[in-house]
Amino acid sequence: MRHARLGLLAALAAVSIAGCDSDDSSNDLPLGKTSDVNFDVSIEATDDVTAKFSATFYIPGAGGPIRRRYFVLNAGDALSACVGAVCKAMTREGRTESYVADLPYVGETAYTISLSRQNDVSAPNTVITLPVPFTILAPPAGLSVTDGQQVTVQWSPPNNGDAFVRGNARCDHQGGIQSERARSFADIRPDTGRAIVSVDENFAGSVFRPFPPPQAPVLRCDVVLEVRQPRVGTIDPAFKNGGISAGITRSVMIEYTPSQR
């Protein structure tokens, strides 16, 4: 089907051909042909209750995937997300380009994101499943570690796919200075429910705030170990491209103290 407003289609075609020079989510550009746009969906579940959905429509610009032109739904278009018999309209988040909704978190059950259109092709079959909720069994919260120690991270049940273990830390330095850092510890393929990591002085090489990193010695760090179970689904073929992904994350905090020298 053709969009009723041919002038808008012409403008969209020009964007598709010429690309764009920067991100633009402020012009409320109307969505043109479904087959011309990419559709991205992300789902996050940090507890056992709610799955948070966020979706965007865009065309990559000539400068690469970061330089995008975003689009908003037209009157008569509707975006929804369903799991089982529960459906929610995905509504625009303020003046941003994102459409969001919260749904119940249900493991190993299909979530379907549907775009319904009056004046162009609908796309009702973007689908993904989420892992069942999992629990971190080890290490215990508050565990104290130092250089040379290995930490066993264990969780259950494993994902029917992969898992990642990463760390985020806030560290105290001599002189009252603080720093924040992040590090990827392990990529478990396939997910076995277990990883062995070292939380040691090498963590100091991953400072991201402040910059440049403090030179004062580290006194201690609160380290949040995160286990993330990702999933990837399928985008409705009516779209030009895009992707749908989910991330289920659980965490535990331990304490790192450098060994005495």
C-alpha atoms as one frame of an Amber mdcrd trajectory, in Angstrom:
protein
   0.000   0.000   0.000   1.085   3.574  -0.646   1.227   6.321   1.927  -1.576
   8.815   1.381   0.690  11.812   1.511   2.983  11.587  -1.505   4.960  14.637
  -0.454   6.039  12.866   2.690   7.071   9.809   0.704   9.198  11.971  -1.533
  10.923  13.473   1.476  11.549  10.035   2.920  12.978   8.784  -0.364  15.382
  11.719  -0.425  16.581  10.829   3.066  17.055   7.194   2.040  19.185   8.158
  -0.952  21.224  10.954   0.543  21.702   9.571   4.065  22.017  11.944   6.980
  24.735  13.905   8.716  23.727  13.448  12.346  21.297  11.821  14.720  17.915
  13.539  14.512  15.103  12.650  16.906  13.584  16.127  17.170  11.931  16.678
  13.771   9.134  14.107  14.199   9.756  12.662  10.759   6.786  10.464   9.788
   7.349   6.796   9.109   7.314   6.056   5.391   7.408   2.627   3.763   7.953
  -0.231   6.179  10.410  -1.817   3.762  12.644   1.295   3.841  13.345   1.374
   7.584  15.244  -0.585  10.187  13.510  -1.678  13.376  15.439  -2.199  16.606
  13.995  -3.633  19.819  15.756  -4.164  23.146  14.376  -5.853  26.266  15.825
  -5.655  29.756  14.736  -7.639  32.819  16.599  -6.940  36.050  14.045  -8.595
  38.325  11.668 -11.554  38.128   8.580  -9.427  37.487   8.923  -6.979  34.586
  10.407  -6.982  31.093  11.026  -3.468  29.761  10.711  -2.995  25.990  12.167
  -0.170  23.894  11.924   0.144  20.094  13.030   2.591  17.386  12.515   3.068
  13.639  15.484   4.508  11.726  17.542   4.698   8.555  21.359   4.520   8.893
  23.073   7.580   7.486  26.054   7.839   5.184  28.338   8.223   8.199  27.618
   4.731   9.552  25.214   3.158  12.049  25.653   5.913  14.654  24.521   8.630
  12.252  20.843   7.799  11.984  17.599   9.452  10.993  14.759   8.398  13.300
  11.054   8.253  12.508   7.801   8.361  14.454   4.522   6.583  13.829   1.831
   8.167  11.689  -1.805   8.589  12.694  -3.380   5.202  12.189  -0.151   3.293
  12.937   0.094   1.288  16.164   2.909  -0.598  17.850   2.198  -3.259  20.475
   3.954  -6.016  22.409   2.326  -9.234  23.609   3.199 -12.249  25.712   0.516
 -14.892  25.888  -2.832 -13.122  26.255  -1.273  -9.959  27.712  -0.783  -7.111
  25.221   0.408  -3.543  25.773   0.562  -0.594  23.408   4.135   0.647  22.956
   3.946   4.411  23.378   6.429   7.125  22.579   8.673   8.080  25.480   8.275
  11.858  25.730   9.838  13.585  22.720  12.419  10.864  22.140  12.515   8.436
  19.222  11.841   5.439  21.495   8.587   3.521  21.911   8.353   1.722  25.253
   6.207  -0.714  27.226   6.467  -2.898  30.332   5.205  -6.479  30.170   5.194
  -9.340  32.667   8.436 -11.306  32.632   7.669 -14.841  31.391  10.534 -17.197
  30.611  10.708 -19.345  27.465   7.470 -17.899  26.105   7.261 -15.973  22.841
   7.009 -12.183  23.009   5.609 -10.716  19.790   6.058  -7.077  18.755   3.577
  -5.975  16.082   3.423  -2.893  13.868  -0.068  -2.310  12.480  -0.448   0.213
   9.633  -3.369   1.700   7.719  -1.450   3.059   4.723   1.467   0.673   4.274
   2.554  -2.888   4.943   2.121  -4.064   8.550   4.828  -6.036  10.355   3.188
  -8.243  12.981   5.878 -10.864  13.598   8.952  -9.595  15.436   9.509 -12.366
  17.992  11.827 -13.266  20.884  11.851 -15.490  23.968  13.510 -14.645  27.298
  15.412 -17.042  29.565  13.704 -18.188  32.737  14.708 -16.138  35.814  18.031
 -17.205  37.270  19.780 -16.739  40.607  23.434 -16.123  41.459  24.482 -18.855
  43.895  28.099 -17.778  44.435  30.030 -15.821  45.523  28.214 -14.693  48.664
  27.482 -10.981  48.909  30.218  -9.142  50.815  32.971 -11.651  50.047  36.430
 -10.076  50.573  39.093 -10.844  47.966  42.629  -9.708  47.291  45.309 -10.182
  44.630  46.031 -13.783  43.669  42.580 -15.071  44.621  40.139 -16.561  42.166
  36.406 -16.142  42.552  33.921 -18.791  41.488  30.772 -17.231  40.042  27.903
 -19.696  39.861  24.278 -19.238  38.797  21.230 -21.373  38.090  19.650 -22.251
  35.787  22.028 -21.732  32.840  20.784 -19.949  29.746  19.871 -21.876  26.618
  22.568 -19.869  24.856  25.475 -17.782  26.128  26.304 -15.869  29.297  28.645
 -13.011  30.192  30.296 -12.080  33.473  31.436  -8.503  33.951  32.316  -6.218
  36.814  31.622  -2.614  37.760  33.565  -1.092  40.632  33.790   2.051  42.710
  37.241   2.381  44.254  38.658   4.513  47.072  42.198   5.860  46.673  44.622
   7.432  49.058  43.868  11.117  49.514  40.087  10.664  49.392  39.932  10.231
  45.605  37.404   7.869  44.018  37.316   6.175  40.628  34.869   4.042  38.704
  35.834   1.201  36.419  34.368  -1.649  34.419  35.755  -4.892  33.104  34.529
  -7.894  31.141  35.621 -11.075  32.913  34.220 -14.046  31.005  32.220 -15.018
  27.924  30.685 -18.449  28.526  29.746 -20.189  25.262  27.572 -22.135  25.827
  26.331 -21.073  29.237  27.416 -23.662  31.831  26.246 -21.733  34.897  29.796
 -21.249  36.161  32.841 -19.023  35.624  36.117 -18.474  37.497  37.386 -14.900
  37.535  40.208 -12.941  39.150  39.311  -9.630  40.767  42.777  -8.179  41.272
  45.004  -5.197  40.622  44.520  -5.606  36.854  41.071  -4.163  37.438  42.867
  -0.814  37.794  43.505  -0.756  34.067  39.845  -0.267  33.263  39.197   3.163
  34.823  36.601   5.184  32.919  35.916   7.962  35.432  37.686  10.256  36.114
  40.012  10.698  33.181  42.981  10.660  33.368  42.902   7.915  36.024  44.070
   8.743  39.561  47.686   7.952  40.308  47.091   7.526  44.048  47.117   3.859
  45.202  43.817   2.018  45.520  42.742   1.302  49.099  39.602  -0.776  48.373
  36.857  -1.333  45.778  33.201  -2.307  45.937  32.871  -4.626  42.940  29.468
  -5.501  41.484  29.762  -8.781  39.587  27.072  -9.049  36.912  25.911 -12.181
  35.129  24.059 -11.433  31.926  22.104 -13.930  29.842  21.401 -12.575  26.329
  18.879 -13.672  23.741  18.416 -12.719  20.083  15.099 -12.921  18.250  13.875
 -12.387  14.691  12.672  -9.201  13.007   9.587  -9.238  10.812  10.767  -9.549
   7.172   8.629  -6.566   6.173  11.356  -4.294   7.588  14.522  -3.523   5.659
  16.733  -4.596   8.570  17.173  -4.294  12.309  17.362  -6.563  15.314  15.696
  -7.645  18.536  17.724  -8.588  21.603  17.130  -9.206  25.286  19.349  -9.120
  28.350  18.582 -10.702  31.705  20.980  -9.490  34.403  21.608 -10.453  38.024
  24.362  -9.089  40.277  26.206  -9.535  43.577  28.595  -7.132  45.337  31.959
  -8.191  46.746  34.899  -6.224  48.198  38.418  -6.040  46.764  41.408  -4.941
  48.842  44.932  -4.851  47.323  47.444  -7.195  48.916  49.997  -5.662  51.253
  53.462  -5.086  49.768
